[in-house]
Amino acid sequence: MATIMNTFGGAGLSYAGQLPLRRVTGEMKKQSMVVVRAEGGGVGINPEIRKNEEKVVDSVVVTELSKNITPYCRCWRSGTFPLCDGSHVKHNKVNGDNVGPLLLKKQ
């Protein structure tokens, strides 16, 4: 399995892409997967959006969801990404940031 690593200059973002093989109609084909994470260093993820709020959280009303509310991660630190696991709380305390989850709400 091949792995590709890259860091975006100054943005604190890095990605690791893996190229596993998968069988498609008897042939082996490469399948790509990209993992993106924001890396610390005392830099907030949200440099300018709604900084007057304690925590930026948006809600979207959707009619067809299996749960009443589903939180999606926007801090890139969740161990259950793309779902939020509350990792933003620690990030916000350490970096003085105010990032929060995107909430999808069942109508």
QUIFENLIN-V736473 format. One record per backbone hydrogen bond with DSSP energy under -1.0 kcal/mol. CO is the residue of the C=O (numbers start at 1). NH is the residue of the N-H. If there is no record, write none. Layout:
# QUIFENLIN-V736473
{{CO;NH} {CO;NH}}
This chain:
# QUIFENLIN-V736473
{{2;19} {4;17} {6;15} {12;39} {13;8} {14;37} {15;6} {16;35} {17;4} {18;33} {20;31} {22;29} {24;27} {27;24} {29;22} {33;18} {35;16} {37;14} {50;53} {56;100} {58;103} {60;105} {62;107} {68;106} {70;104} {71;84} {72;102} {78;81} {80;83} {82;73} {86;89} {87;91} {88;92} {89;93} {90;94} {91;95} {92;96} {98;56} {102;72} {103;60} {104;70} {105;62}}
